[in-house]
């Protein structure tokens, strides 16, 4: 299937290669962002707000991204997203005020939302039902692998400017913006496989999908099921995932130089497990595969409480493999329950729920005050609520969608 996608499906190949290049840049950017801001003299409070604003930007602008998709199409949305991300990263380098700094992050978040909202319907439109699961997993795995490569480059590039570390960080961000622009070499070759009727007005392109969603109880039930599950799990993820570095340093007393190795190993494992996962569940119903993978992550969250470095690292790796391997199947399943006309709007609602929840979870991190027992148990509770709500509300659709 990998050979078929990469050699026979031109649109999928161009998108996956383009997003892979962008993900390398993203890996560089987010690795050096906080270091760059710290060296620039930005306060911890502003740095924290900058990180939260990125996810808030994605959440608040996702509906706009869905509307842009319906008007301009997926290819043009990807191109606009690429330009906004590059512009935001370059603007950040020249930011001399808090306002311009926050504006640059908002632009980057807007660009990211255009990709996050458009990817699921685009991949769904450019594949058969059988191919779709494999296409989603290959795309997801390539992004994870790209982020890993970016993190490695983000570690190396600043060290090339031995005399000026701050200058090296600026070069890293500039390199990230350049990679985003280079992705247009692939994205520009995408050929839209669907065309809106020429006589259709812009207003109708916005109004018709929304009316169809509002009038169709089935769609609203499916969207509510996925959005609620995403929200619970997003809050849990926001509480813990951005702070795993602190967990390893403070709770497990693991040396800082080992963190890059731990995170890198997980990225590689997630990338390959997500790509090869479908071959392990042939003829299985997606709903139950998703539930199984998500549920398998729960015991390893509890095992993070163990004051043992080996156990904590293994638990961290296995939790990440199981929950992240379910993501492409989860997204593919969601898209298969929607008609083409409403896919972009449905995808945007899902992204709003996840990113808003992540921002909320990250913002309440401070209330735990280093109490990792309470933090991990809260993480576990929200994940459990997300999985349970997905099962209770979504089991009516479980009879369909085989891998």
QUIJO-V292274 format. One line per field, one symbol per residue. ss: DSSP state (H for helix, E for strand, C for the rest). psi: psi as a letter, one per 40 degrees, with the letter a starting at -180 (. if undefined). A space follows every 50 residues. Layout:
BEGIN
ss=???
psi=???
END
This chain:
BEGIN
ss=CHHHHHHHCHHHHHHHHHHHHHHHHHHHHHHHHHHHHHHCCCCHHHHHHH HHHHHHHHHHHHHHHHHHHHHHCHHHHHHHHHHHHHHHHHHHHCCCCHHH HHHHHHHHHHHHHHHHHHHHHHHHHCCCHHHHHHHHHHHHHHHHHHHHHH HHHHHHHHHHCCCCHHHHHHHHHHHHHHHHHHCHHHHCCCCCCCCCCCCC CHHHHHHHHHHHHHHCHHHHHHHHHHHHHHHHHHHHHHHHHHHHHHHHHH HCCCCHHHHHHHHHHHHHHHHHHHHHHHHHCCCCEHHHHHHHHHHHHHHH HHHHHCCCHHHHHHHHHHHHHHHHHHHHHHHHHHHHCCCHHHHHHHHHHH HHHHHHHHHHHHHCHHHHCCCHHHHHHHHHHHHHHHHHHHHHHHHHHCCC CEC
psi=ddddddddgddddddddddddddddddddededddddddeehiddddddd ddddddddddeddddddddddeiddddddddddddddddddddeheiddd dddddddddddddddddddddddddfiidddddddddddddddddddddd ddddddddedgdegdddddddddddddddddddddddeehhheihihdeh idddddddddddddehdddddddddddddddddddddddddeeddddddd defhideedddddddddddddddddeddeefhfihddddddddddddddd ddeedhghdddddddddddddddddedddddddddeeiiddedddddddd dddddddddddddeddedfegddddddddddddddddddddddeedeeei gi.
END
